[in-house]
Amino acid sequence: MGVPVIGEIIAAVGSVIDELHTSGEEKNAAALERLKLVQRQLVGQQEINREEAGHASVFVAGWRPMVGWVCAVALAYAAILEPVGRFLAVVLFGYRGEFPAVDTSVTMQVLLGMLGLGVMRSWEGSRGVKRSSLER
């Protein structure tokens, strides 16, 4: 038996609330309470993230930068080191064998996601619309 995801739980609770409340006003109030619950959960996660980032131990505070560095090294290898190394091996030494292939599909997804979020936050900052609870 699988564990239900949060979205399914919220939808199930929402349908039960819809059945219990008949007026539009009651349904709107219940929906507002659900949104407040989600907001409290998100703020709680932000607090956890802040505590992790400020922790003295590299094993707690360093996992996010480590993920970034792993992705950066994978990108450097795939885009620079491997092609240049292959070129030099063929041109200078006449090497005709195979080179090890590194599957960077997962690291590239993570890296592009991280870069996309960074660009989004920078764009928001340039427009003065950063609104996270950490910046209040």
Buried (B, 14 or more C-beta within 10 A) or exposed (E): EEEEEEEEEBEEEBEEBEEEBEEEEEBEEBBEEEEEEEEEEEEEEEEEEEEBBEEEEEEEBBEEEEBBEEBEEBBEBBEEEBEEEEEEBEEEEEEEEEEEEEEBEEBBEBBEEBEEEEEEEEEEEEEEEEEEEEEE
